């Protein structure tokens, strides 16, 4: 559902931006399902065309923050955050002051 939401919302963006955003939000949503223990999550998009910047955040109530680490060569999983770090122009994770929810986000620049 997260992939479809992002793809449909960004259907007028350049195809490479839309495809990258869909891939990366899919990785973040998968991380929520597999690692956070949260039952649900929220996907937020902030398109700033004047700046040529797309911000996407995935927020959940899980306790841990993502850690960027190289997977072993034979591992079947563990490359999601590597993809985010490689394909996004910027990314990060954190909690808002006084909140228990965390947001993992990325930015993509476009012309």
N, CA, C and O atoms as a Tinker XYZ file with bonds, in Angstrom:
   444  protein
     1  N      0.817000   -1.195000    0.000000    73     2
     2  CA     0.000000    0.000000    0.000000    64     1     3
     3  C      0.863000    1.263000    0.000000    63     2     4     5
     4  O      0.522000    2.256000   -0.643000    81     3
     5  N      1.989000    1.216000    0.730000    73     3     6
     6  CA     2.875000    2.382000    0.768000    64     5     7
     7  C      3.457000    2.658000   -0.620000    63     6     8     9
     8  O      3.531000    3.809000   -1.050000    81     7
     9  N      3.861000    1.610000   -1.306000    73     7    10
    10  CA     4.405000    1.767000   -2.662000    64     9    11
    11  C      3.357000    2.395000   -3.586000    63    10    12    13
    12  O      3.655000    3.336000   -4.322000    81    11
    13  N      2.150000    1.877000   -3.544000    73    11    14
    14  CA     1.086000    2.368000   -4.419000    64    13    15
    15  C      0.775000    3.828000   -4.112000    63    14    16    17
    16  O      0.634000    4.644000   -5.023000    81    15
    17  N      0.669000    4.157000   -2.818000    73    15    18
    18  CA     0.380000    5.527000   -2.407000    64    17    19
    19  C      1.425000    6.496000   -2.966000    63    18    20    21
    20  O      1.076000    7.525000   -3.545000    81    19
    21  N      2.687000    6.168000   -2.795000    73    19    22
    22  CA     3.758000    7.055000   -3.272000    64    21    23
    23  C      3.753000    7.120000   -4.796000    63    22    24    25
    24  O      3.864000    8.204000   -5.369000    81    23
    25  N      3.625000    5.979000   -5.453000    73    23    26
    26  CA     3.610000    5.965000   -6.914000    64    25    27
    27  C      2.472000    6.775000   -7.502000    63    26    28    29
    28  O      2.665000    7.519000   -8.463000    81    27
    29  N      1.291000    6.633000   -6.931000    73    27    30
    30  CA     0.132000    7.381000   -7.432000    64    29    31
    31  C      0.232000    8.865000   -7.113000    63    30    32    33
    32  O     -0.173000    9.703000   -7.919000    81    31
    33  N      0.762000    9.193000   -5.954000    73    31    34
    34  CA     0.895000   10.601000   -5.564000    64    33    35
    35  C      1.935000   11.320000   -6.412000    63    34    36    37
    36  O      1.791000   12.507000   -6.705000    81    35
    37  N      2.976000   10.605000   -6.804000    73    35    38
    38  CA     4.089000   11.215000   -7.538000    64    37    39
    39  C      4.034000   10.921000   -9.031000    63    38    40    41
    40  O      5.057000   11.018000   -9.710000    81    39
    41  N      2.887000   10.571000   -9.550000    73    39    42
    42  CA     2.800000   10.141000  -10.947000    64    41    43
    43  C      3.185000   11.224000  -11.955000    63    42    44    45
    44  O      3.450000   10.914000  -13.116000    81    43
    45  N      3.220000   12.475000  -11.534000    73    43    46
    46  CA     3.606000   13.562000  -12.453000    64    45    47
    47  C      5.064000   13.980000  -12.293000    63    46    48    49
    48  O      5.539000   14.886000  -12.978000    81    47
    49  N      5.759000   13.319000  -11.392000    73    47    50
    50  CA     7.191000   13.592000  -11.198000    64    49    51
    51  C      7.986000   12.942000  -12.331000    63    50    52    53
    52  O      7.465000   12.074000  -13.032000    81    51
    53  N      9.231000   13.351000  -12.512000    73    51    54
    54  CA    10.077000   12.625000  -13.462000    64    53    55
    55  C     10.117000   11.139000  -13.077000    63    54    56    57
    56  O     10.210000   10.812000  -11.894000    81    55
    57  N     10.049000   10.247000  -14.057000    73    55    58
    58  CA     9.957000    8.811000  -13.752000    64    57    59
    59  C     11.062000    8.294000  -12.839000    63    58    60    61
    60  O     10.797000    7.461000  -11.972000    81    59
    61  N     12.277000    8.762000  -13.010000    73    59    62
    62  CA    13.370000    8.260000  -12.171000    64    61    63
    63  C     13.194000    8.671000  -10.707000    63    62    64    65
    64  O     13.567000    7.918000   -9.807000    81    63
    65  N     12.635000    9.843000  -10.465000    73    63    66
    66  CA    12.370000   10.282000   -9.093000    64    65    67
    67  C     11.256000    9.446000   -8.488000    63    66    68    69
    68  O     11.364000    8.986000   -7.352000    81    67
    69  N     10.184000    9.249000   -9.250000    73    67    70
    70  CA     9.063000    8.455000   -8.766000    64    69    71
    71  C      9.497000    7.020000   -8.466000    63    70    72    73
    72  O      9.160000    6.482000   -7.411000    81    71
    73  N     10.235000    6.402000   -9.376000    73    71    74
    74  CA    10.677000    5.020000   -9.180000    64    73    75
    75  C     11.605000    4.886000   -7.980000    63    74    76    77
    76  O     11.498000    3.925000   -7.218000    81    75
    77  N     12.507000    5.834000   -7.809000    73    75    78
    78  CA    13.417000    5.789000   -6.657000    64    77    79
    79  C     12.638000    5.983000   -5.361000    63    78    80    81
    80  O     12.891000    5.288000   -4.376000    81    79
    81  N     11.704000    6.913000   -5.353000    73    79    82
    82  CA    10.893000    7.151000   -4.151000    64    81    83
    83  C     10.089000    5.913000   -3.786000    63    82    84    85
    84  O     10.010000    5.554000   -2.612000    81    83
    85  N      9.492000    5.257000   -4.772000    73    83    86
    86  CA     8.709000    4.051000   -4.517000    64    85    87
    87  C      9.603000    2.952000   -3.943000    63    86    88    89
    88  O      9.220000    2.287000   -2.981000    81    87
    89  N     10.773000    2.759000   -4.515000    73    87    90
    90  CA    11.699000    1.739000   -4.011000    64    89    91
    91  C     12.103000    2.028000   -2.568000    63    90    92    93
    92  O     12.082000    1.130000   -1.726000    81    91
    93  N     12.472000    3.275000   -2.280000    73    91    94
    94  CA    12.965000    3.601000   -0.944000    64    93    95
    95  C     11.864000    3.559000    0.104000    63    94    96    97
    96  O     12.108000    3.111000    1.224000    81    95
    97  N     10.655000    4.013000   -0.230000    73    95    98
    98  CA     9.572000    3.932000    0.749000    64    97    99
    99  C      9.220000    2.470000    1.003000    63    98   100   101
   100  O      8.838000    2.110000    2.116000    81    99
   101  N      9.343000    1.639000   -0.005000    73    99   102
   102  CA     9.105000    0.211000    0.182000    64   101   103
   103  C     10.112000   -0.378000    1.169000    63   102   104   105
   104  O      9.747000   -1.193000    2.016000    81   103
   105  N     11.354000    0.023000    1.067000    73   103   106
   106  CA    12.385000   -0.458000    2.004000    64   105   107
   107  C     12.086000    0.010000    3.425000    63   106   108   109
   108  O     12.212000   -0.767000    4.371000    81   107
   109  N     11.691000    1.271000    3.582000    73   107   110
   110  CA    11.404000    1.774000    4.927000    64   109   111
   111  C     10.159000    1.110000    5.512000    63   110   112   113
   112  O     10.128000    0.784000    6.699000    81   111
   113  N      9.139000    0.910000    4.687000    73   111   114
   114  CA     7.929000    0.238000    5.167000    64   113   115
   115  C      8.237000   -1.208000    5.553000    63   114   116   117
   116  O      7.721000   -1.705000    6.554000    81   115
   117  N      9.058000   -1.871000    4.780000    73   115   118
   118  CA     9.456000   -3.247000    5.110000    64   117   119
   119  C     10.194000   -3.288000    6.433000    63   118   120   121
   120  O      9.989000   -4.204000    7.230000    81   119
   121  N     11.047000   -2.308000    6.677000    73   119   122
   122  CA    11.767000   -2.251000    7.956000    64   121   123
   123  C     10.799000   -2.114000    9.131000    63   122   124   125
   124  O     10.996000   -2.733000   10.176000    81   123
   125  N      9.764000   -1.310000    8.959000    73   123   126
   126  CA     8.767000   -1.174000   10.029000    64   125   127
   127  C      8.145000   -2.530000   10.322000    63   126   128   129
   128  O      8.071000   -2.949000   11.477000    81   127
   129  N      7.703000   -3.206000    9.286000    73   127   130
   130  CA     7.016000   -4.485000    9.453000    64   129   131
   131  C      7.938000   -5.543000   10.058000    63   130   132   133
   132  O      7.520000   -6.304000   10.931000    81   131
   133  N      9.174000   -5.595000    9.605000    73   131   134
   134  CA    10.101000   -6.651000   10.055000    64   133   135
   135  C     10.795000   -6.367000   11.375000    63   134   136   137
   136  O     11.063000   -7.290000   12.144000    81   135
   137  N     11.088000   -5.103000   11.649000    73   135   138
   138  CA    12.004000   -4.821000   12.755000    64   137   139
   139  C     11.439000   -3.977000   13.891000    63   138   140   141
   140  O     11.946000   -4.050000   15.010000    81   139
   141  N     10.410000   -3.183000   13.640000    73   139   142
   142  CA    10.026000   -2.206000   14.663000    64   141   143
   143  C      9.062000   -2.744000   15.711000    63   142   144   145
   144  O      9.020000   -2.239000   16.832000    81   143
   145  N      8.298000   -3.752000   15.360000    73   143   146
   146  CA     7.274000   -4.224000   16.280000    64   145   147
   147  C      6.015000   -3.377000   16.255000    63   146   148   149
   148  O      5.054000   -3.677000   16.963000    81   147
   149  N      6.005000   -2.319000   15.448000    73   147   150
   150  CA     4.826000   -1.457000   15.348000    64   149   151
   151  C      3.770000   -2.141000   14.491000    63   150   152   153
   152  O      4.090000   -2.879000   13.560000    81   151
   153  N      2.528000   -1.888000   14.814000    73   151   154
   154  CA     1.427000   -2.492000   14.051000    64   153   155
   155  C      1.035000   -1.652000   12.846000    63   154   156   157
   156  O      0.447000   -2.174000   11.899000    81   155
   157  N      1.345000   -0.378000   12.863000    73   155   158
   158  CA     1.007000    0.483000   11.738000    64   157   159
   159  C      2.057000    1.565000   11.582000    63   158   160   161
   160  O      2.895000    1.778000   12.459000    81   159
   161  N      1.994000    2.246000   10.443000    73   159   162
   162  CA     2.931000    3.336000   10.169000    64   161   163
   163  C      2.246000    4.345000    9.259000    63   162   164   165
   164  O      1.212000    4.063000    8.653000    81   163
   165  N      2.845000    5.522000    9.177000    73   163   166
   166  CA     2.318000    6.609000    8.358000    64   165   167
   167  C      3.403000    7.032000    7.378000    63   166   168   169
   168  O      4.568000    7.174000    7.750000    81   167
   169  N      3.010000    7.230000    6.126000    73   167   170
   170  CA     3.921000    7.737000    5.100000    64   169   171
   171  C      3.535000    9.182000    4.806000    63   170   172   173
   172  O      2.380000    9.475000    4.498000    81   171
   173  N      4.508000   10.080000    4.904000    73   171   174
   174  CA     4.283000   11.500000    4.625000    64   173   175
   175  C      5.148000   11.921000    3.448000    63   174   176   177
   176  O      6.294000   11.487000    3.330000    81   175
   177  N      4.610000   12.755000    2.584000    73   175   178
   178  CA     5.351000   13.304000    1.454000    64   177   179
   179  C      5.309000   14.815000    1.517000    63   178   180   181
   180  O      4.275000   15.403000    1.833000    81   179
   181  N      6.426000   15.438000    1.218000    73   179   182
   182  CA     6.491000   16.894000    1.139000    64   181   183
   183  C      7.276000   17.244000   -0.123000    63   182   184   185
   184  O      8.504000   17.151000   -0.145000    81   183
   185  N      6.564000   17.644000   -1.166000    73   183   186
   186  CA     7.185000   18.028000   -2.427000    64   185   187
   187  C      7.363000   19.531000   -2.428000    63   186   188   189
   188  O      6.408000   20.280000   -2.224000    81   187
   189  N      8.582000   19.966000   -2.655000    73   187   190
   190  CA     8.892000   21.396000   -2.719000    64   189   191
   191  C      9.433000   21.722000   -4.113000    63   190   192   193
   192  O     10.646000   21.824000   -4.296000    81   191
   193  N      8.545000   21.885000   -5.093000    73   191   194
   194  CA     9.000000   22.078000   -6.471000    64   193   195
   195  C      9.891000   23.301000   -6.668000    63   194   196   197
   196  O     10.788000   23.276000   -7.511000    81   195
   197  N      9.661000   24.363000   -5.912000    73   195   198
   198  CA    10.506000   25.554000   -6.045000    64   197   199
   199  C     11.949000   25.257000   -5.669000    63   198   200   201
   200  O     12.872000   25.897000   -6.172000    81   199
   201  N     12.143000   24.282000   -4.779000    73   199   202
   202  CA    13.481000   23.890000   -4.344000    64   201   203
   203  C     13.982000   22.645000   -5.075000    63   202   204   205
   204  O     15.150000   22.280000   -4.947000    81   203
   205  N     13.101000   21.992000   -5.841000    73   203   206
   206  CA    13.480000   20.741000   -6.501000    64   205   207
   207  C     13.783000   19.659000   -5.485000    63   206   208   209
   208  O     14.741000   18.902000   -5.637000    81   207
   209  N     12.946000   19.588000   -4.428000    73   207   210
   210  CA    13.212000   18.686000   -3.318000    64   209   211
   211  C     11.959000   17.905000   -2.941000    63   210   212   213
   212  O     10.880000   18.472000   -2.772000    81   211
   213  N     12.125000   16.613000   -2.817000    73   211   214
   214  CA    11.062000   15.737000   -2.344000    64   213   215
   215  C     11.529000   15.113000   -1.036000    63   214   216   217
   216  O     12.597000   14.504000   -0.975000    81   215
   217  N     10.714000   15.269000    0.018000    73   215   218
   218  CA    10.981000   14.674000    1.330000    64   217   219
   219  C      9.908000   13.636000    1.592000    63   218   220   221
   220  O      8.719000   13.906000    1.423000    81   219
   221  N     10.329000   12.439000    2.009000    73   219   222
   222  CA     9.381000   11.385000    2.370000    64   221   223
   223  C      9.804000   10.824000    3.716000    63   222   224   225
   224  O     10.976000   10.511000    3.931000    81   223
   225  N      8.834000   10.698000    4.624000    73   223   226
   226  CA     9.089000   10.134000    5.946000    64   225   227
   227  C      8.137000    8.988000    6.237000    63   226   228   229
   228  O      6.973000    9.012000    5.835000    81   227
   229  N      8.642000    7.993000    6.935000    73   227   230
   230  CA     7.833000    6.870000    7.399000    64   229   231
   231  C      7.904000    6.888000    8.926000    63   230   232   233
   232  O      8.982000    6.744000    9.503000    81   231
   233  N      6.758000    7.065000    9.575000    73   231   234
   234  CA     6.692000    7.210000   11.026000    64   233   235
   235  C      5.993000    6.007000   11.635000    63   234   236   237
   236  O      4.952000    5.563000   11.151000    81   235
   237  N      6.585000    5.485000   12.711000    73   235   238
   238  CA     5.984000    4.359000   13.430000    64   237   239
   239  C      6.285000    4.496000   14.914000    63   238   240   241
   240  O      7.021000    5.391000   15.330000    81   239
   241  N      5.715000    3.609000   15.698000    73   239   242
   242  CA     5.887000    3.678000   17.150000    64   241   243
   243  C      6.921000    2.682000   17.668000    63   242   244   245
   244  O      6.997000    2.445000   18.873000    81   243
   245  N      7.711000    2.101000   16.782000    73   243   246
   246  CA     8.740000    1.146000   17.206000    64   245   247
   247  C      9.820000    1.804000   18.042000    63   246   248   249
   248  O      9.991000    3.022000   18.012000    81   247
   249  N     10.542000    0.991000   18.783000    73   247   250
   250  CA    11.511000    1.529000   19.727000    64   249   251
   251  C     12.880000    1.815000   19.123000    63   250   252   253
   252  O     13.528000    2.784000   19.518000    81   251
   253  N     13.329000    1.014000   18.194000    73   251   254
   254  CA    14.688000    1.167000   17.681000    64   253   255
   255  C     14.792000    2.143000   16.535000    63   254   256   257
   256  O     13.803000    2.468000   15.878000    81   255
   257  N     16.016000    2.609000   16.305000    73   255   258
   258  CA    16.328000    3.447000   15.158000    64   257   259
   259  C     17.129000    2.613000   14.161000    63   258   260   261
   260  O     17.843000    1.697000   14.570000    81   259
   261  N     17.029000    2.904000   12.869000    73   259   262
   262  CA    17.784000    2.114000   11.895000    64   261   263
   263  C     19.281000    2.322000   12.054000    63   262   264   265
   264  O     19.746000    3.395000   12.437000    81   263
   265  N     20.011000    1.275000   11.753000    73   263   266
   266  CA    21.472000    1.317000   11.809000    64   265   267
   267  C     21.990000    0.946000   10.436000    63   266   268   269
   268  O     21.601000   -0.077000    9.872000    81   267
   269  N     22.861000    1.769000    9.903000    73   267   270
   270  CA    23.457000    1.495000    8.608000    64   269   271
   271  C     24.674000    0.609000    8.829000    63   270   272   273
   272  O     25.682000    1.043000    9.386000    81   271
   273  N     24.564000   -0.633000    8.384000    73   271   274
   274  CA    25.684000   -1.555000    8.511000    64   273   275
   275  C     25.723000   -2.443000    7.273000    63   274   276   277
   276  O     24.685000   -2.764000    6.695000    81   275
   277  N     26.913000   -2.831000    6.878000    73   275   278
   278  CA    27.004000   -3.685000    5.689000    64   277   279
   279  C     26.542000   -5.108000    6.011000    63   278   280   281
   280  O     26.939000   -5.684000    7.024000    81   279
   281  N     25.691000   -5.670000    5.132000    73   279   282
   282  CA    25.271000   -7.056000    5.350000    64   281   283
   283  C     26.391000   -8.010000    4.934000    63   282   284   285
   284  O     27.277000   -7.635000    4.166000    81   283
   285  N     26.350000   -9.222000    5.432000    73   283   286
   286  CA    27.313000  -10.207000    4.960000    64   285   287
   287  C     27.003000  -10.529000    3.502000    63   286   288   289
   288  O     25.875000  -10.334000    3.050000    81   287
   289  N     27.974000  -11.010000    2.780000    73   287   290
   290  CA    27.795000  -11.285000    1.362000    64   289   291
   291  C     26.731000  -12.337000    1.092000    63   290   292   293
   292  O     26.100000  -12.319000    0.035000    81   291
   293  N     26.525000  -13.241000    2.021000    73   291   294
   294  CA    25.564000  -14.326000    1.817000    64   293   295
   295  C     24.196000  -14.034000    2.428000    63   294   296   297
   296  O     23.276000  -14.839000    2.283000    81   295
   297  N     24.049000  -12.916000    3.098000    73   295   298
   298  CA    22.767000  -12.583000    3.735000    64   297   299
   299  C     21.694000  -12.330000    2.687000    63   298   300   301
   300  O     21.949000  -11.678000    1.675000    81   299
   301  N     20.491000  -12.848000    2.932000    73   299   302
   302  CA    19.371000  -12.621000    2.026000    64   301   303
   303  C     18.678000  -11.295000    2.306000    63   302   304   305
   304  O     17.944000  -10.799000    1.452000    81   303
   305  N     18.890000  -10.714000    3.473000    73   303   306
   306  CA    18.243000   -9.467000    3.878000    64   305   307
   307  C     19.312000   -8.513000    4.387000    63   306   308   309
   308  O     20.484000   -8.872000    4.490000    81   307
   309  N     18.894000   -7.295000    4.702000    73   307   310
   310  CA    19.803000   -6.359000    5.350000    64   309   311
   311  C     20.393000   -5.301000    4.449000    63   310   312   313
   312  O     21.358000   -4.635000    4.825000    81   311
   313  N     19.834000   -5.135000    3.273000    73   311   314
   314  CA    20.384000   -4.138000    2.357000    64   313   315
   315  C     19.486000   -2.908000    2.190000    63   314   316   317
   316  O     19.823000   -2.005000    1.424000    81   315
   317  N     18.370000   -2.859000    2.881000    73   315   318
   318  CA    17.419000   -1.768000    2.712000    64   317   319
   319  C     17.986000   -0.402000    3.038000    63   318   320   321
   320  O     17.842000    0.532000    2.250000    81   319
   321  N     18.620000   -0.271000    4.169000    73   319   322
   322  CA    19.168000    1.023000    4.550000    64   321   323
   323  C     20.386000    1.371000    3.693000    63   322   324   325
   324  O     20.678000    2.549000    3.491000    81   323
   325  N     21.095000    0.370000    3.190000    73   323   326
   326  CA    22.183000    0.635000    2.242000    64   325   327
   327  C     21.626000    1.266000    0.969000    63   326   328   329
   328  O     22.209000    2.203000    0.423000    81   327
   329  N     20.483000    0.741000    0.498000    73   327   330
   330  CA    19.831000    1.337000   -0.673000    64   329   331
   331  C     19.412000    2.775000   -0.395000    63   330   332   333
   332  O     19.627000    3.664000   -1.219000    81   331
   333  N     18.822000    2.992000    0.751000    73   331   334
   334  CA    18.395000    4.348000    1.111000    64   333   335
   335  C     19.602000    5.283000    1.144000    63   334   336   337
   336  O     19.556000    6.376000    0.580000    81   335
   337  N     20.670000    4.863000    1.795000    73   335   338
   338  CA    21.866000    5.703000    1.913000    64   337   339
   339  C     22.512000    5.969000    0.556000    63   338   340   341
   340  O     23.077000    7.041000    0.335000    81   339
   341  N     22.433000    5.013000   -0.339000    73   339   342
   342  CA    23.061000    5.153000   -1.653000    64   341   343
   343  C     22.226000    6.000000   -2.604000    63   342   344   345
   344  O     22.769000    6.845000   -3.316000    81   343
   345  N     20.918000    5.787000   -2.625000    73   343   346
   346  CA    20.071000    6.434000   -3.627000    64   345   347
   347  C     19.502000    7.786000   -3.193000    63   346   348   349
   348  O     19.202000    8.625000   -4.042000    81   347
   349  N     19.351000    8.007000   -1.904000    73   347   350
   350  CA    18.805000    9.283000   -1.422000    64   349   351
   351  C     19.905000   10.343000   -1.378000    63   350   352   353
   352  O     21.080000   10.029000   -1.190000    81   351
   353  N     19.510000   11.587000   -1.553000    73   351   354
   354  CA    20.470000   12.681000   -1.421000    64   353   355
   355  C     20.810000   12.933000    0.043000    63   354   356   357
   356  O     21.936000   13.301000    0.377000    81   355
   357  N     19.826000   12.731000    0.906000    73   355   358
   358  CA    20.022000   12.800000    2.363000    64   357   359
   359  C     19.023000   11.849000    2.988000    63   358   360   361
   360  O     17.984000   11.554000    2.397000    81   359
   361  N     19.338000   11.365000    4.193000    73   359   362
   362  CA    18.380000   10.562000    4.936000    64   361   363
   363  C     18.712000   10.698000    6.416000    63   362   364   365
   364  O     19.799000   11.142000    6.784000    81   363
   365  N     17.776000   10.316000    7.245000    73   363   366
   366  CA    18.004000   10.378000    8.676000    64   365   367
   367  C     16.861000    9.711000    9.419000    63   366   368   369
   368  O     15.905000    9.219000    8.820000    81   367
   369  N     16.983000    9.708000   10.722000    73   367   370
   370  CA    15.958000    9.109000   11.577000    64   369   371
   371  C     15.989000    9.806000   12.918000    63   370   372   373
   372  O     17.044000   10.235000   13.386000    81   371
   373  N     14.832000    9.916000   13.530000    73   371   374
   374  CA    14.794000   10.524000   14.850000    64   373   375
   375  C     13.395000   10.586000   15.404000    63   374   376   377
   376  O     12.418000   10.220000   14.751000    81   375
   377  N     13.331000   11.059000   16.620000    73   375   378
   378  CA    12.062000   11.255000   17.307000    64   377   379
   379  C     11.893000   12.746000   17.564000    63   378   380   381
   380  O     12.857000   13.453000   17.858000    81   379
   381  N     10.680000   13.200000   17.451000    73   379   382
   382  CA    10.407000   14.590000   17.798000    64   381   383
   383  C     10.469000   14.731000   19.306000    63   382   384   385
   384  O     10.152000   13.795000   20.040000    81   383
   385  N     10.866000   15.867000   19.751000    73   383   386
   386  CA    10.993000   16.122000   21.186000    64   385   387
   387  C      9.682000   15.803000   21.903000    63   386   388   389
   388  O      8.622000   16.310000   21.536000    81   387
   389  N      9.766000   14.973000   22.911000    73   387   390
   390  CA     8.600000   14.616000   23.703000    64   389   391
   391  C      7.698000   13.577000   23.065000    63   390   392   393
   392  O      6.642000   13.263000   23.614000    81   391
   393  N      8.089000   13.032000   21.913000    73   391   394
   394  CA     7.249000   12.049000   21.222000    64   393   395
   395  C      7.864000   10.656000   21.336000    63   394   396   397
   396  O      9.077000   10.513000   21.495000    81   395
   397  N      7.036000    9.658000   21.255000    73   395   398
   398  CA     7.541000    8.293000   21.257000    64   397   399
   399  C      7.692000    7.746000   19.838000    63   398   400   401
   400  O      8.465000    6.815000   19.613000    81   399
   401  N      6.960000    8.316000   18.883000    73   399   402
   402  CA     7.062000    7.856000   17.503000    64   401   403
   403  C      8.392000    8.293000   16.893000    63   402   404   405
   404  O      8.954000    9.328000   17.249000    81   403
   405  N      8.872000    7.478000   15.969000    73   403   406
   406  CA    10.089000    7.837000   15.242000    64   405   407
   407  C      9.763000    7.985000   13.771000    63   406   408   409
   408  O      8.831000    7.362000   13.262000    81   407
   409  N     10.537000    8.811000   13.095000    73   407   410
   410  CA    10.399000    8.988000   11.655000    64   409   411
   411  C     11.741000    8.703000   11.008000    63   410   412   413
   412  O     12.772000    9.245000   11.407000    81   411
   413  N     11.707000    7.845000   10.007000    73   411   414
   414  CA    12.860000    7.614000    9.146000    64   413   415
   415  C     12.509000    8.295000    7.828000    63   414   416   417
   416  O     11.438000    8.060000    7.270000    81   415
   417  N     13.403000    9.130000    7.337000    73   415   418
   418  CA    13.088000    9.974000    6.197000    64   417   419
   419  C     14.217000    9.976000    5.182000    63   418   420   421
   420  O     15.355000    9.617000    5.482000    81   419
   421  N     13.870000   10.389000    3.983000    73   419   422
   422  CA    14.884000   10.608000    2.943000    64   421   423
   423  C     14.468000   11.769000    2.061000    63   422   424   425
   424  O     13.294000   12.134000    1.995000    81   423
   425  N     15.456000   12.342000    1.383000    73   423   426
   426  CA    15.225000   13.428000    0.447000    64   425   427
   427  C     15.782000   13.047000   -0.924000    63   426   428   429
   428  O     16.836000   12.421000   -1.040000    81   427
   429  N     15.050000   13.441000   -1.943000    73   427   430
   430  CA    15.501000   13.290000   -3.321000    64   429   431
   431  C     15.447000   14.658000   -3.993000    63   430   432   433
   432  O     14.442000   15.363000   -3.901000    81   431
   433  N     16.511000   15.021000   -4.653000    73   431   434
   434  CA    16.550000   16.278000   -5.402000    64   433   435
   435  C     16.200000   15.990000   -6.861000    63   434   436   437
   436  O     16.546000   14.938000   -7.400000    81   435
   437  N     15.521000   16.924000   -7.480000    73   435   438
   438  CA    15.173000   16.780000   -8.893000    64   437   439
   439  C     15.165000   18.156000   -9.542000    63   438   440   441
   440  O     15.094000   19.180000   -8.862000    81   439
   441  N     15.241000   18.160000  -10.857000    73   439   442
   442  CA    15.255000   19.437000  -11.599000    64   441   443
   443  C     13.895000   19.727000  -12.176000    63   442   444
   444  O     13.708000   20.753000  -12.831000    81   443
